């Protein structure tokens, strides 16, 4: 599988479950043909098409294999899709990109009109809704929304509902709202200017969010609306571009409460947090085994200065009910992180002692050192963090808040001072953000060999390609790319339906025996002295088990890589090698 994003209309054929988008070029002329080549019906919508409005299409009686092909124009309409396609014949609502510019058809929520033959609830919360309607009654399944620009389902705008009454959108209105359904694909869309870009509620299963450009959503001075906010059973994000939220908007970029979450090969810039992976309150999600296993790999994370919370990732929960927290394993590997934040940046916050993150083969670069130690691994001393074979900025610390039972285990990490500045690589730079490798000393750096291999990598923007080599970070160095990001998308990739990527698995042996402090117990129910834990939460105590002792906990900040000789300045004996760091007298803070 290889995605593509043409910069011009060329001769190509893209097959999607028995349907075709045909791009035919002859000289300077191009014709785009969209529709079904099975028994399904094609409904063409546009200024010179059979239907001039989306609502003229019988959206209440679409059948498996039907296509609604929307040609370039702006449509002030809103609607629900609550019907069933099939695995081989999905129902497809597809935009047709402009033949010359590649611009997508626009569905604009401002003054949008709802077809009166539809009957569904929560109209104030969506521009396009999937599932949750009286008529058509559903259920929704095997539905694909693609190649559309969706915008302006926002509290600052009004619409006409299915009774013809004018209402204002709610604060939490979404461009795309999935209330119920299964096997839903959202591909190649631009989603912007709504309260939530995408909003998915419990009861939804098997969602694929791929190759979309999601940006500029949220509400000013509010932390409750996000670029995406999802809670589903089995959901994947791949090849998406997540831009910053709207100016003054304080939501997260990707907030999720799902089981079976996969975040792979995305470009994620800004947000209060780039990833806010917290707890569900729905038993079917909490009780699913995949709730406790999350994979995040091959992504580019950018933390601009002034972007709210200093944490890149939050994993665990935010409800206050720790019994419902994820309390499992976050596998975070082959990602590239760049922070230009003035002041401290934090890799992760783990919400409970039973949350674990394994960070492997990542590149982590913070550019600013105005306030001294500029990168922090844990926001507080909770949970267990394993740092294996990562390249990381010098001067990082473990945590600022020293209280708690958290622990960090490091092996094989590479400090920037041992390789030279990563900015010596001409393809790794901040303007525009491009984190490729070309001649960097990171090429071929030692990898954690037991880590899950990855097969693809992100292409700017909203596309991907086969990865050329297994170097640190999100990119293999042979696939050098210097294209400048653009705000407006060109022709969007159209990918086979479905494009599921197998959820990776890890052997438990990837986790060494963790550290712990005193009588506190970690998520593996092990203690520093080789005992096991009894009890719950903070009341757990260590009891004999016969297990071998774990290594002692490292100090609260990494040791210096440079040893001083006699009379060298020092603040700890680790800087003195065989010498002692004096604490008083004429040679205080000197090796002697």
C-alpha positions as CSV (number, residue, x, y, z in Angstrom):
1,X,0.0,0.0,0.0
2,X,1.3,3.4,-1.0
3,X,-0.6,6.6,-0.8
4,X,0.0,9.4,-3.2
5,X,-0.9,13.1,-3.5
6,X,-0.5,14.4,-7.1
7,X,0.5,18.0,-7.5
8,X,-1.3,18.0,-10.9
9,X,-4.0,16.0,-12.6
10,X,-2.3,13.1,-14.4
11,X,-3.7,10.0,-16.0
12,X,-4.4,7.6,-13.2
13,X,-7.1,5.2,-12.0
14,X,-8.0,4.8,-8.4
15,X,-10.2,1.8,-7.4
16,X,-12.2,1.9,-4.2
17,X,-14.2,-1.2,-3.4
18,X,-15.6,-1.6,-6.9
19,X,-15.9,2.1,-7.5
20,X,-13.7,4.4,-9.6
21,X,-12.4,7.9,-9.5
22,X,-10.8,8.3,-13.0
23,X,-8.4,11.1,-13.7
24,X,-8.0,11.4,-17.4
25,X,-5.6,13.9,-19.0
26,X,-5.2,14.9,-22.6
27,X,-2.8,17.8,-23.1
28,X,-3.9,20.7,-21.0
29,X,-7.5,19.3,-20.5
30,X,-8.5,17.0,-17.7
31,X,-11.7,15.2,-16.9
32,X,-12.5,13.8,-13.5
33,X,-15.0,11.0,-13.4
34,X,-16.4,10.0,-10.0
35,X,-18.7,7.2,-9.2
36,X,-19.6,3.5,-8.9
37,X,-18.8,0.9,-11.5
38,X,-20.8,-1.8,-9.6
39,X,-24.6,-2.1,-9.3
40,X,-24.6,1.1,-7.2
41,X,-26.0,4.4,-8.3
42,X,-24.0,7.5,-8.9
43,X,-25.5,10.9,-7.9
44,X,-23.7,13.8,-9.4
45,X,-24.1,17.1,-7.5
46,X,-23.0,20.5,-8.8
47,X,-23.9,23.7,-10.7
48,X,-24.1,21.8,-14.0
49,X,-24.8,18.3,-12.7
50,X,-28.0,16.3,-12.4
51,X,-28.5,17.6,-8.9
52,X,-27.7,21.2,-8.0
53,X,-27.9,20.7,-4.2
54,X,-26.8,17.8,-1.9
55,X,-30.2,17.7,-0.4
56,X,-31.8,17.0,-3.8
57,X,-30.1,13.6,-3.6
58,X,-32.3,10.9,-1.8
59,X,-30.0,10.8,1.2
60,X,-32.6,8.7,3.1
61,X,-32.6,5.8,0.6
62,X,-28.9,5.4,-0.4
63,X,-28.0,1.7,-1.0
64,X,-24.7,-0.2,-0.8
65,X,-22.4,0.8,-3.6
66,X,-24.0,4.2,-4.1
67,X,-21.9,7.3,-4.6
68,X,-22.7,10.9,-4.1
69,X,-20.2,12.8,-6.2
70,X,-20.0,16.5,-5.2
71,X,-18.4,18.8,-7.8
72,X,-16.5,22.0,-7.0
73,X,-18.8,24.8,-5.5
74,X,-19.8,26.0,-2.0
75,X,-22.8,24.2,-0.5
76,X,-24.5,25.8,2.5
77,X,-26.1,22.5,3.5
78,X,-26.0,20.0,6.4
79,X,-27.3,16.4,6.6
80,X,-27.2,13.0,8.3
81,X,-26.0,9.7,6.8
82,X,-27.7,6.8,8.7
83,X,-27.7,3.9,6.3
84,X,-25.7,0.7,5.7
85,X,-23.3,-0.1,3.0
86,X,-21.2,-3.2,2.9
87,X,-17.5,-4.2,3.2
88,X,-17.3,-4.5,-0.6
89,X,-19.8,-1.8,-1.5
90,X,-19.6,1.1,1.0
91,X,-21.8,4.2,0.7
92,X,-19.5,7.0,-0.4
93,X,-20.0,10.8,-0.1
94,X,-17.1,12.1,-2.2
95,X,-15.9,15.5,-3.3
96,X,-14.5,15.8,-6.8
97,X,-11.4,18.1,-6.7
98,X,-11.2,21.0,-9.1
99,X,-9.6,19.9,-12.4
100,X,-7.3,22.9,-12.5
101,X,-6.5,23.9,-9.0
102,X,-7.2,20.7,-7.0
103,X,-9.4,22.7,-4.6
104,X,-12.0,20.7,-2.8
105,X,-15.8,21.3,-2.8
106,X,-16.8,23.2,0.3
107,X,-19.7,22.3,2.6
108,X,-20.2,25.5,4.7
109,X,-22.2,25.4,7.9
110,X,-22.9,29.1,7.9
111,X,-26.6,29.6,7.1
112,X,-26.7,25.9,6.1
113,X,-30.1,24.3,5.2
114,X,-31.1,20.8,6.3
115,X,-33.3,18.7,4.0
116,X,-36.8,18.6,5.6
117,X,-37.3,14.9,4.6
118,X,-34.6,14.0,7.2
119,X,-35.3,13.7,10.9
120,X,-32.5,13.5,13.4
121,X,-31.6,14.8,16.8
122,X,-28.6,16.9,18.0
123,X,-28.7,19.1,14.9
124,X,-26.9,21.9,16.8
125,X,-23.9,19.7,17.2
126,X,-22.9,18.9,13.6
127,X,-22.4,19.8,10.0
128,X,-22.3,16.2,8.7
129,X,-23.6,13.6,11.1
130,X,-23.2,9.8,10.8
131,X,-25.7,7.7,12.8
132,X,-28.3,8.9,15.3
133,X,-31.5,9.6,13.3
134,X,-35.2,8.8,13.4
135,X,-35.3,8.9,9.6
136,X,-33.5,7.2,8.0
137,X,-33.4,4.8,11.0
138,X,-30.1,3.2,10.3
139,X,-27.9,1.5,11.5
140,X,-25.0,3.3,9.9
141,X,-22.2,1.1,8.6
142,X,-19.5,1.0,5.9
143,X,-19.7,4.7,5.1
144,X,-16.9,6.8,3.6
145,X,-16.7,10.6,3.6
146,X,-13.8,11.9,1.4
147,X,-12.3,14.8,-0.5
148,X,-14.5,17.6,1.0
149,X,-13.7,20.8,2.8
150,X,-16.0,21.0,5.8
151,X,-16.2,24.3,7.8
152,X,-18.1,26.7,10.1
153,X,-20.3,24.5,12.3
154,X,-19.6,27.0,15.0
155,X,-21.5,28.8,17.8
156,X,-20.9,32.1,15.8
157,X,-23.1,30.8,13.0
158,X,-26.8,29.7,12.5
159,X,-28.5,27.1,10.3
160,X,-32.0,25.9,9.3
161,X,-33.0,22.6,10.9
162,X,-35.1,19.7,9.5
163,X,-38.3,21.6,10.5
164,X,-37.2,24.8,8.7
165,X,-36.4,26.6,12.0
166,X,-33.4,28.8,12.4
167,X,-31.0,27.7,15.2
168,X,-27.5,28.5,16.3
169,X,-24.8,25.8,16.5
170,X,-23.8,24.6,20.0
171,X,-20.4,25.4,21.5
172,X,-19.4,21.7,20.9
173,X,-20.6,21.6,17.3
174,X,-18.4,19.4,15.0
175,X,-17.7,19.5,11.3
176,X,-18.0,15.7,11.4
177,X,-20.0,14.1,14.2
178,X,-20.2,10.3,14.4
179,X,-22.9,9.3,17.0
180,X,-23.2,5.6,16.1
181,X,-22.1,3.3,13.4
182,X,-19.3,0.9,12.3
183,X,-16.7,0.8,9.6
184,X,-16.5,4.5,9.0
185,X,-13.7,6.0,6.8
186,X,-12.9,9.8,6.8
187,X,-10.3,10.3,4.1
188,X,-8.7,13.3,2.3
189,X,-10.9,16.0,3.8
190,X,-10.0,19.5,5.1
191,X,-11.8,20.1,8.4
192,X,-11.7,23.6,9.9
193,X,-13.6,26.4,11.6
194,X,-15.8,24.2,13.8
195,X,-16.1,23.8,17.6
196,X,-14.7,20.3,17.3
197,X,-13.2,19.2,14.0
198,X,-14.3,15.6,14.4
199,X,-16.4,14.3,17.3
200,X,-17.0,10.6,17.9
201,X,-19.1,9.2,20.8
202,X,-19.1,5.8,22.4
203,X,-21.0,3.1,20.5
204,X,-19.0,3.7,17.3
205,X,-16.6,0.9,16.1
206,X,-13.9,0.6,13.5
207,X,-13.1,4.1,12.4
208,X,-10.3,5.0,10.0
209,X,-9.3,8.7,9.9
210,X,-6.7,9.1,7.1
211,X,-5.0,11.8,5.0
212,X,-7.1,14.7,6.3
213,X,-6.0,18.3,7.1
214,X,-7.5,19.2,10.4
215,X,-6.9,22.7,11.7
216,X,-8.3,26.0,13.1
217,X,-11.1,24.4,15.2
218,X,-12.0,25.2,18.8
219,X,-13.5,28.1,20.8
220,X,-11.6,31.1,22.2
221,X,-10.6,30.7,25.8
222,X,-12.0,27.2,26.1
223,X,-10.2,24.0,26.8
224,X,-13.2,21.8,26.0
225,X,-13.3,21.7,22.2
226,X,-10.5,20.2,20.1
227,X,-9.3,19.5,16.6
228,X,-10.5,16.0,17.2
229,X,-12.3,14.4,20.2
230,X,-13.0,10.7,19.9
231,X,-14.2,7.8,21.9
232,X,-14.6,4.6,19.9
233,X,-13.8,0.9,19.8
234,X,-10.9,0.5,17.4
235,X,-9.9,3.7,15.7
236,X,-6.8,4.7,13.7
237,X,-5.3,8.0,12.6
238,X,-2.9,7.8,9.7
239,X,-1.2,10.3,7.4
240,X,-3.2,13.3,8.7
241,X,-1.9,16.8,9.1
242,X,-3.0,18.4,12.4
243,X,-2.5,22.1,12.3
244,X,-2.8,24.6,15.2
245,X,-6.3,25.3,16.6
246,X,-8.0,28.7,16.1
247,X,-6.2,31.8,17.5
248,X,-6.9,32.0,21.3
249,X,-8.4,28.5,21.4
250,X,-7.0,26.3,24.2
251,X,-8.2,22.8,23.2
252,X,-6.0,19.8,22.5
253,X,-5.0,18.7,19.0
254,X,-6.0,15.0,19.3
255,X,-8.0,14.1,22.4
256,X,-9.1,10.5,22.6
257,X,-10.8,8.1,25.0
258,X,-10.9,5.0,22.8
259,X,-9.9,1.4,23.0
260,X,-7.7,0.0,20.2
261,X,-6.1,3.4,19.3
262,X,-3.5,3.7,16.7
263,X,-1.7,7.0,15.8
264,X,0.7,6.5,13.0
265,X,2.5,8.7,10.4
266,X,0.8,12.0,11.2
267,X,2.1,15.6,11.4
268,X,0.8,17.2,14.6
269,X,1.6,20.8,15.3
270,X,0.5,22.7,18.4
271,X,-2.5,22.4,20.6
272,X,-2.8,22.6,24.4
273,X,-1.3,19.1,24.1
274,X,-0.5,17.3,20.9
275,X,-1.9,14.0,22.3
276,X,-4.4,13.8,25.2
277,X,-5.1,10.1,25.6
278,X,-7.4,9.8,28.6
279,X,-10.1,7.6,30.1
280,X,-13.5,6.4,29.0
281,X,-16.6,6.1,31.1
282,X,-18.1,3.4,28.9
283,X,-17.8,-0.1,30.1
284,X,-17.6,-1.8,26.7
285,X,-14.5,0.4,26.0
286,X,-12.9,0.0,29.4
287,X,-13.3,-3.7,29.5
288,X,-11.9,-4.3,26.0
289,X,-8.3,-5.6,26.2
290,X,-7.1,-3.1,23.6
291,X,-8.0,-0.2,26.0
292,X,-4.8,-0.8,27.8
293,X,-2.5,-1.0,24.7
294,X,-1.9,2.2,22.6
295,X,0.5,2.5,19.7
296,X,2.0,5.9,18.6
297,X,4.7,5.7,15.9
298,X,6.1,7.4,12.9
299,X,4.7,10.8,13.8
300,X,6.1,14.3,13.7
301,X,5.3,16.4,16.7
302,X,5.9,20.1,16.7
303,X,5.6,22.3,19.8
304,X,5.7,26.0,18.9
305,X,6.4,28.6,21.4
306,X,3.3,29.8,23.4
307,X,1.2,26.7,22.7
308,X,-0.5,26.3,26.1
309,X,0.4,23.2,28.1
310,X,4.1,22.3,27.9
311,X,3.3,18.5,27.7
312,X,3.5,16.8,24.3
313,X,1.6,13.7,25.5
314,X,-0.8,13.0,28.3
315,X,-1.6,9.3,28.9
316,X,-4.0,7.8,31.4
317,X,-7.1,9.8,32.4
318,X,-8.6,13.1,33.5
319,X,-11.9,12.1,35.2
320,X,-10.4,11.6,38.7
321,X,-11.6,8.0,38.8
322,X,-8.3,6.2,38.5
323,X,-10.1,2.8,38.3
324,X,-11.2,3.8,34.8
325,X,-7.9,5.1,33.6
326,X,-6.1,3.4,30.8
327,X,-3.6,2.0,33.3
328,X,-1.7,0.1,30.6
329,X,1.1,0.5,28.0
330,X,1.7,3.4,25.6
331,X,4.2,2.3,23.0
332,X,5.8,5.4,21.5
333,X,8.4,4.7,18.9
334,X,10.1,6.2,15.8
335,X,8.6,9.6,16.3
336,X,10.4,13.0,15.7
337,X,9.7,15.8,18.3
338,X,10.8,19.4,17.8
339,X,10.0,22.0,20.4
340,X,10.8,25.7,19.9
341,X,9.1,26.6,23.1
342,X,10.8,29.2,25.3
343,X,11.1,27.5,28.6
344,X,10.5,23.9,29.6
345,X,8.9,21.3,27.3
346,X,7.7,18.0,28.8
347,X,7.5,14.7,27.0
348,X,4.7,13.0,28.9
349,X,2.4,13.1,31.8
350,X,1.4,9.7,33.2
351,X,-1.8,10.0,35.2
352,X,-1.4,7.1,37.6
353,X,1.3,4.7,39.0
354,X,-0.2,2.0,36.7
355,X,0.5,3.9,33.5
356,X,3.6,2.9,31.5
357,X,5.2,4.5,28.4
358,X,7.9,2.8,26.4
359,X,9.7,5.4,24.3
360,X,12.0,3.9,21.8
361,X,14.0,5.0,18.7
362,X,12.7,8.6,18.9
363,X,14.4,11.9,18.1
364,X,13.7,14.6,20.7
365,X,15.0,18.1,20.1
366,X,14.2,21.3,22.2
367,X,15.8,24.4,20.8
368,X,15.5,26.9,23.6
369,X,17.6,27.0,26.8
370,X,16.5,30.3,28.2
371,X,15.6,28.8,31.6
372,X,18.3,26.3,31.9
373,X,17.3,22.6,31.7
374,X,14.8,22.9,28.9
375,X,13.4,19.4,28.5
376,X,11.6,17.3,31.1
377,X,10.7,13.6,30.7
378,X,7.9,13.3,33.2
379,X,5.7,16.2,34.3
380,X,5.4,14.5,37.7
381,X,6.8,11.5,39.4
382,X,4.1,9.0,38.5
383,X,4.0,5.8,36.4
384,X,6.9,4.1,34.7
385,X,8.8,5.6,31.7
386,X,11.2,3.5,29.7
387,X,13.6,5.5,27.5
388,X,15.4,3.1,25.1
389,X,17.7,4.2,22.2
390,X,16.4,7.7,21.8
391,X,18.4,10.7,20.5
392,X,17.7,13.6,22.9
393,X,18.7,17.1,23.6
394,X,21.3,17.7,26.3
395,X,20.4,19.1,29.7
396,X,17.1,17.3,30.1
397,X,15.8,16.4,33.6
398,X,13.6,13.6,34.8
399,X,10.9,15.6,36.5
400,X,10.2,18.9,38.3
401,X,7.7,17.5,40.8
402,X,9.8,15.0,42.9
403,X,7.0,13.5,45.0
404,X,5.3,10.3,44.0
405,X,6.1,6.7,43.2
406,X,7.1,7.1,39.5
407,X,10.2,5.7,37.9
408,X,12.4,6.1,34.8
409,X,14.5,3.4,33.2
410,X,17.1,4.4,30.6
411,X,19.3,2.4,28.2
412,X,21.1,3.2,25.1
413,X,20.0,6.8,24.7
414,X,22.2,9.2,22.7
415,X,22.9,12.8,23.8
416,X,23.2,15.6,21.3
417,X,26.6,16.5,22.6
418,X,27.9,13.1,21.4
419,X,26.7,13.5,17.8
420,X,26.8,17.2,17.2
421,X,23.8,19.5,16.5
422,X,21.0,17.9,14.6
423,X,20.6,21.3,12.8
424,X,23.9,20.6,11.0
425,X,21.7,18.3,8.9
426,X,20.4,20.6,6.1
427,X,17.1,18.7,5.9
428,X,16.3,19.1,9.6
429,X,15.1,22.6,10.2
430,X,12.3,24.8,11.8
431,X,11.2,27.0,8.9
432,X,9.3,25.4,7.5
433,X,9.1,22.5,9.9
434,X,10.9,19.6,8.2
435,X,12.5,16.9,10.3
436,X,14.0,14.7,7.6
437,X,17.6,13.3,7.8
438,X,20.1,13.6,5.0
439,X,23.7,13.6,6.3
440,X,23.1,13.7,10.0
441,X,25.2,11.7,12.4
442,X,21.9,10.1,13.5
443,X,21.8,8.0,10.3
444,X,22.4,4.4,11.2
445,X,22.5,5.3,15.0
446,X,22.0,2.3,17.2
447,X,18.3,1.2,17.3
448,X,16.4,-0.8,19.9
449,X,16.3,-3.9,17.8
450,X,13.4,-5.5,19.7
451,X,11.1,-2.5,18.9
452,X,8.3,-3.0,16.5
453,X,9.5,-2.2,12.9
454,X,7.6,0.4,10.9
455,X,7.0,0.2,7.1
456,X,6.0,3.7,6.0
457,X,6.6,7.4,6.7
458,X,4.7,10.7,6.4
459,X,5.0,12.9,3.3
460,X,4.2,16.6,3.6
461,X,1.4,16.9,3.5
462,X,-1.4,14.4,4.1
463,X,0.3,11.5,2.2
464,X,2.9,8.8,2.8
465,X,5.4,6.5,1.3
466,X,7.3,3.3,2.0
467,X,10.1,3.9,4.4
468,X,13.6,3.5,3.0
469,X,15.6,2.6,6.1
470,X,15.2,2.1,9.8
471,X,16.9,5.2,11.3
472,X,15.9,7.0,14.4
473,X,12.8,9.1,14.3
474,X,9.9,9.4,11.9
475,X,12.0,9.3,8.6
476,X,14.4,7.0,6.9
477,X,17.2,9.2,5.6
478,X,17.1,8.1,1.9
479,X,13.6,9.6,1.5
480,X,14.8,13.2,1.8
481,X,12.2,15.8,1.2
482,X,12.3,19.5,1.2
483,X,8.9,20.5,0.0
484,X,7.4,23.5,1.8
485,X,4.1,22.9,3.6
486,X,1.1,24.7,2.2
487,X,-2.2,25.7,4.0
488,X,-4.5,24.9,1.1
489,X,-4.6,21.3,0.1
490,X,-4.3,20.2,-3.5
491,X,-5.8,17.0,-4.9
492,X,-6.3,14.6,-2.0
493,X,-5.1,11.0,-2.0
494,X,-7.9,8.5,-2.6
495,X,-6.9,5.2,-1.0
496,X,-8.2,1.6,-1.2
497,X,-11.2,0.9,1.1
498,X,-10.5,-0.1,3.7
499,X,-6.8,0.7,4.5
500,X,-6.5,-1.0,7.8
501,X,-3.0,-1.4,9.2
502,X,-2.5,-4.4,11.5
503,X,-2.3,-3.3,15.1
504,X,1.3,-4.0,16.3
505,X,2.0,-6.3,19.2
506,X,4.9,-6.3,21.6
507,X,6.3,-9.1,23.7
508,X,6.2,-8.5,27.4
509,X,10.0,-9.0,27.5
510,X,10.4,-5.5,26.2
511,X,9.7,-4.2,29.7
512,X,12.7,-4.7,32.0
513,X,12.0,-5.0,35.7
514,X,11.0,-1.5,36.7
515,X,12.3,0.7,39.4
516,X,10.3,1.7,42.4
517,X,10.8,3.6,45.6
518,X,10.3,2.4,49.1
519,X,7.0,0.5,49.5
520,X,5.4,2.0,46.4
521,X,4.4,-0.5,43.7
522,X,4.3,-0.1,39.9
523,X,1.9,-1.3,37.3
524,X,3.7,-4.7,37.0
525,X,3.1,-5.2,40.8
526,X,6.8,-5.4,41.5
527,X,8.9,-3.6,44.1
528,X,12.6,-2.6,44.3
529,X,13.4,-5.3,46.8
530,X,12.0,-8.1,44.6
531,X,8.6,-8.4,46.3
532,X,5.1,-8.2,45.0
533,X,2.3,-5.8,45.9
534,X,-0.9,-6.3,47.8
535,X,-3.7,-3.8,48.1
536,X,-5.0,-1.0,45.9
537,X,-3.8,2.4,44.9
538,X,-1.7,4.3,47.4
539,X,-2.3,1.5,50.0
540,X,-0.3,-1.1,48.1
541,X,2.5,-2.6,50.2
542,X,5.4,-4.8,49.2
543,X,5.5,-8.5,50.2
544,X,8.1,-11.2,49.6
545,X,7.9,-12.9,46.2
546,X,11.4,-14.2,45.6
547,X,11.9,-12.1,42.5
548,X,15.4,-10.7,41.9
549,X,15.8,-7.1,42.9
550,X,15.4,-4.4,40.3
551,X,18.3,-1.9,39.6
552,X,18.4,1.1,41.9
553,X,16.6,4.2,40.7
554,X,18.7,6.8,38.9
555,X,19.1,10.2,40.3
556,X,16.5,12.9,39.5
557,X,18.6,14.2,36.6
558,X,20.8,12.4,34.2
559,X,24.5,12.3,35.0
560,X,26.8,14.6,33.1
561,X,28.6,13.0,30.2
562,X,31.8,15.0,31.0
563,X,34.0,14.1,34.0
564,X,36.1,16.8,35.6
565,X,39.5,16.4,37.1
566,X,41.0,17.9,40.2
567,X,39.7,21.4,40.9
568,X,37.1,21.1,38.2
569,X,33.7,22.8,39.0
570,X,31.1,20.3,40.1
571,X,27.7,20.0,41.6
572,X,27.8,16.2,42.1
573,X,30.3,13.4,42.2
574,X,29.2,12.1,38.8
575,X,31.0,15.1,37.4
576,X,34.2,14.3,39.2
577,X,34.7,10.6,38.2
578,X,37.2,9.3,40.8
579,X,37.3,12.6,42.7
580,X,34.9,13.9,45.3
581,X,32.8,17.0,45.0
582,X,33.5,19.2,48.1
583,X,30.5,20.7,49.8
584,X,32.2,23.3,51.9
585,X,35.5,25.1,52.6
586,X,37.8,26.7,50.1
587,X,37.2,24.1,47.5
588,X,33.4,23.9,47.8
589,X,31.8,22.8,44.5
590,X,35.2,21.6,43.3
591,X,36.5,18.1,42.5
592,X,39.2,17.2,45.0
